[in-house]
Amino acid sequence: MKQHPAAQEGIPAVIDGEPLKGRHVLIIVENLPLPFDRRVWQEARTLKAAGAHVSIICPTGKGHEKRREVIEGIEIYRHPLPLEAKGPLGFLAEYSAALFWETVLAWRIFFKRRFDVIQGCNPPDLIFLVALPFKLLGVRYIFDHHDINPELYEAKFERRGFFWQLMLLFEKLTFKAADVSIATNESYRAIAIERGGMEADRVHVVRSGPDPSKLKRVPAAENWKNGRAHMVGYVGVMGQQEGIDLLIEAVQFIVSTLGREDIQFVLVGSGPALDELRALTEQKGLRAYFTFTGRAPDQVLFEVLSTMDIGVNPDRVNAMNDKSTMNKVMEFMSFEKPLVQFDVTEGRFSAQDASLYAKPNDPVDLASKIVELIDDPERRKQMGSFGRSRVLEKLSWQHQIDPLVAAYRQALSR
């Protein structure tokens, strides 16, 4: 397998010239605690290597309960959230609480040490409200575009209406407030320009590339297979739009129709639909074929990724998933594992020949592709090798360092 030496080195301790030396950056993220959010943590470590002092505001979470912590020289300020939102009113309560704490902590940090840039990581598209008063004081605002929230709302609640229109308004105001925008892929960049009205030269593509120096294979742990010959893995959020119910239907076809009882499915992650999904496997008589780990430490994640034969990405084909780059796809490829997924634009761009593509939202075709790949070990090996090489040569975080620093330099020069 062709190797790319520079991509194996990880984020350097110091970036040549320290282009952000003397600057103070505040990153605000509401979705996940740090350092659990891999993308934001890689951004923070990169900015520190570029010479910046980095502070982060984020929520608390399992394993990350400390309200203030310094890790690798990066200051982390965490705040509580009242609940894990499920409906529109739940999201309103969650985001209101988050905005309150983000505002309080931002001013506390500012008075301690003035910052030059705020980087807001959505969801929600409301963090610009925290940034606006600071912009009057000369602080720049960079919008890190993780999710397209109008499409996310439509995928979750299967409707548009008033709240969908509100998502569009918040998105537009966010882009208007931003000095520079960071897009995770070309689809998001097009939205920033066409729907958000951003000037093309102010939108930088910084992909959510994995860091191969951190994602390393470990010895396979056969216990994850539950005594079966083969294993399929999933890594990610347990929510409605992730299509795990379609995966469960696919497994029912594999077991009941194809008579295959030799494949174990291990799902790593947590989310609002986890209990419902566990109940669904019980209802369909498939509980023995599924292992749900819940949110897991890296040791468990790496064991699962190292042990499984193939990965599966059952994300539904919709406007949200079609335009989004999924971290799990990159993680499968980093561990040299081929995958099966439905045919979505950004999923195909990321994986290319490292994946088989099932018909949109068709669990029977998904099942057929899984079995087809399980039964062809030579093809699995070739596809896994291709995926690993693609990560090292094109997609890893090391290839995102220059675009990220360029975005900051542009924002600070405005």
N, C-alpha and C positions, 0 to 999 in steps of 0.2 A: 504494500500500500504506500502510495506516495505521501511523504510527510512534508509539512511546512514548518521548519524549525522555529521561526519567530512566533508562530501561533501557539507553540507549546509552552512559551515562557511565562504567560500570565501577565497581569498588569505590572509594569515596572515600578520600582520603589520611587523613582524620580523620572519624570518625563523631561527630555533634553530641553534646556533653556527655561524650564518652569514658567511657561507662558502665563500662568494665572497667579504668580507669586505675589503675595501681599493682599490678595483679594479674599473676601469672606462670602461664601455661598450658603444660602439657606434653602434646603430642599424640604418641601411639604408633600407628604403622601398620606392619603386617608385609607387606602385599600388594604394594606398589609403592614405588619410591624417590620422594622429593620433590626437585624440584617436579613430577615426571612425573605423579603422581596429581592430576588436575585438581580433583576435589572437595575433597580435603584441603587442597590449596594455596589454594583460594578460602576455605575456612574459616580457615586460618591468617592470610591477608592481612586478612580481615574482623576477626578478633579483634585483630590488631595495630592496625587502624584504630580499633577501639573502645577503644584505650589499653593493651591488655595487652602484656606481654613474652611472646613465643611461642618455645618450644623444641620441636623435633620429633625423634623417634627413628624411623628407618626403615631398610630394607635398602639396600645398594649395588645398582647396576644399570648396564646399558650406558649410558654417557654421564654417569653419576652415581657415579663411583668414589671421589671424595674422602670421607674418613672424617669430616671436619668442615668445614662451610662456612656462611657467613652470606650469605643472599640477601634483599634488600629488608628488612634489619634482623631477619630471622627466622633463628634459630640451628638448623642441621640437623646431627644426629649420625647417621651411617650405620654399619651393621654388616654383616659378611659373612654369607651363607647358604651352607650346604654344597652344596645341590643344588636343582633345580627339581622338586618332588615330583610323582609320578605315581600311586602306590598308597598304601594306608593306612599302611604302614610308612614310606614316603617322607615323607608328611605329618607323621608322628610325629617323624621326624628333623629336618625343617625347622622345625617349631613348637618343638621342644625347644631347638634352637640359637637361634632368635629370642627365646624367653623368657629364655634365659641372658643374651644381649646386652642385651635391653631392661631387665632388672633391673640389670645392671652400670651401664649408661649412665644409668638413672633416678636411681640413688643418687649417681652422679658429678655430675649436674646439680643434684640437690637440695642437696648439700653446697656447691656453688658459689653457688646462689641458690635459696632455698626456693620451691617452686611451690604454688599454691592449688588447682589443678584438674588432674586427668589426664583426657584424652579418649582413650579406647581405640577404635580403628577396626577392626572385624572384616573378614575372617576373620583368625585363628581367634577363637572365643569363649573365649579363655584369658587375655586381657590383664588381666582382673580380678585374676589371681594376682599380677601385678606391682603393681597398685594397692592391694591389701589392706593391706600394711604401712603404706603412706602414709595410708590412711584412718584408721588408729589415731592418726596425728599430726594429724588434722583436715583432710587433703586431700580434696576432693570428687572423685567419679568420675562422668564422663559417658560413657555408652556410645553411640557413633555406629554405628548398625546398618546396615551396607552390604550384607550377605548373610544370607539365612536358611539357616544351615549344615546343619540336618537335611535340608532339601529339596535343597540343593546336593550333599550327599553322595549322596542317592538318585539325583539326576540324573547324577552322574558315574559311579557304580558300579552303578546299576540294581538296587539291593537295599537292604534295611534291615539288620536284624540288630544285632549287638553295637555296632558303631561308630556306627550311626545312633542307637541309644539313648544312647550316650555324647554325641553331638552335642546331643541334647535336654537332657541333664543339664547340659552346659557352658552352653548357652543360658539355662537356668533360673537357674543360679548367677550368670551375668553380669547378668541383670536384677535379681536379688536384691541384688547388690553395688552396682548403679548408683543414684546419687542422682537422676539425670535420664537419660532416654533420648531420643536423636534418631533419628527414623524417616525414611527417604527417601521414603515415600509412605504413603497411608492403609492399604494392605494390610499393610505392616510395622507400622504403628501398632496395628492390630488384633491382630497376633501379640504385640506387647509387652504389651498389656493382657490378652488372653485366655489366651495360653500362658505368658507371662512373669510374669503377676501384677502388673504395674505399675499404679499408680493413673493413671487417664486424664489427670489434669492434670499429670502428670510426664512425659508423652510428647509431644514436639514434632515436628511434621513440617517437615523442612528438605530440600527436594528437591535433587537433583543437577542444578540448573539451570545452563546454560552462561552464560558471561559474553560477551555480544555485543561488548563493547569489545575482547576478545581474539581472538574468532573472526571474522575478516574475510576476505571474498572477495579472491582475488588473480587476476591474469590466467590464463585457462585455458591449460593446457599440453597441446597436441594429441598430443604423443608418448605420453601415457598411453593413448591409444585404439588404439595399435598398428595404425594405418592403417584402423581400422573407423569406421563412421559414428556409432555410439552407445557409451555407456559406463555401466556399472552399478558402483557403489562399495559397499564394505563397510569398516567401521572397527571394530576391537575385538579381543578375545582369540581366539586360534586353539585352541579346546578342543572337547571332545566335545559338551558341552551347548549349544554355540553353533549347532549344526545346519548347519555349513558343508558336511558331506557331503550334506545334503538340497539345498543350493544347487547342488552339483556335479551331482547327479541332475537338477535342474531345467535346468541348462545343457545337459546331454546331450540332454534332450527338445527344448530350443530349437534346438540345432544339428542333431541327427540326425533328429528327427521333423518339426519345423516348417521345417527347412531354412534357418534364419536364421544367417548367418555374419557379420552386420554389428554384433554387440554384443561389446564387450570387458568383462571383469569384473576389477576392480582391488581387491585385498584388502589393507588396511593393518593391520598388527598382528603380534604374535608370540604364542607359547604352546606348550604341550606337544604339540599335535597338528599343528604346522605342517609338519613333514617328512612325516608320514603323508598330509596333505591334498595336498601337492605330488605325492607318489607316486600318489595316487588320480587326479589329473587326467592324469598320464602314462598310467596304466593304461587310462583311458577314452578316450585319444586327444584330450584337450581342453586339453593344456598351452598351446597357442597362444592360447587364449581367456582364459587366466588370467594375471594379474600379481600375484605375492605380494611385497610390499615388505619384509616383516618389520617389526620395530619401527622407526618412522621419526620423524625430527624434524618439528617443526611445519611447516616449509617444504613438505615432501613431503605431509603430511596436508592442509594447506590447498590445495595444488595439486590433489590428488585430489578433495577436496570441491568445489572450484570448477569443475573440469572435467567431472565426471560429470553425466549426465542425471537419473538417479534413484539413490536409495540402497536397499539391501536389508538386512533384518533377518531372517535365517533361524532365529532362536532356536526350538528345539523347544518345543512346547506341553507343559509339565509344571508341577508345583506350584511349582518354583523360578522359572521364567521368567514364569509367569502373574502372579506377585505382585511382580515386580521391575521397576524403572524402568531402562531401558537408555540409557546415555550416548550411544550412537551414534544413537539416534532423535532426541535433542535436537540433536546436532551436524548431522544432515541438515537438520533444520528451521531451525537457525540460518543455514545456508548457502542457505536458500530452495530446498531440494531435496525433491521428493515422495519417498515410499518405498513399498515393498511389504514386508509382514510377515505372519506367521501371526497368527491372531486370539487375542491374549492380553489379559487384563484391563488391566494397567497400560500396555501398549503402545498400546492403543486410547484410554485416558485421555489419554496424552501427545499422541499424534498427531491423534486425531479425524479430521477431513476432509483431513489432509495425507497420509494413507496409504490404500492399498488393502489388503484383508485376505484372505489365502488360507485355504483350509480347513486345519485343524490338521494339521501334519506331512505335507502332501500336496505333493510336489515338482512334480507335473504342474500342479496349480492355481497353485502359486507361479510356475512358468514362464509360464503363461497370463496371470497378472496382470502380470508383468514386461513381456511383449511388448505387452499391451494398453496399458500406460502409455507405453512407448517410442514406440508408434505414434500417440499423441495429445498432441502438443506443447502445444496450448492448455490441455488439462486439467492437464498437468504444471505449466504456469505458474500456473494458479489454485491448485492444491494447494500449490505451493511458497510462494506469497504468503500463503496461509492459515497455513501452518506457521510462517513467519517472524514473522507478526503475533502468533500465539499465544505464541511464545517471548518476544517483547518485552513483551507485555501481561500474561502470566500466569506463565510458567515460568522466566524467566531468573534468574540468581543474585541480581540486585538485589532480587528479591522474596523472597529467602530470608534476607536480612541481619537483619531484625527478628526472625523466629522463632529464629535462631541466638543472637542476643544475649539474647533472652528466656530461652532455655534456660540460658544461663550465669548470668544474674542469679538465676534460680530456684535453681540448684544452690548458688550462693554464699550465698544467704539461708537455706538449710536449716541 
